[in-house]
Amino acid sequence: MGKILGTYKAKMSGNSLSIAIPKDSGIKENQELMVIQEKNGDLLYSTSHKNPWNGMKPYDFKKDVEDFEFDLDSKAKGREKM
């Protein structure tokens, strides 16, 4: 178990419940948190992990093959197993 930052009460905020997170917890404003409900009913708040590949530009493999003048249709010249 990690460091306990305190005990807090859930409060109504519109149609939702909210819990104040202490400023010294290291969570930044607008940072996403994931809520996991354990089998015993406990709630675990964890920072969301984003997929590092999301938002990357599509890679054009065929263009690189053309730029490097690879001949993908050539026959093996040695003992390569294709």
Helices and strands as residue ranges (DSSP letters): E 11-13, E 16-18, G 23-25, E 33-37, E 43-47, H 61-67
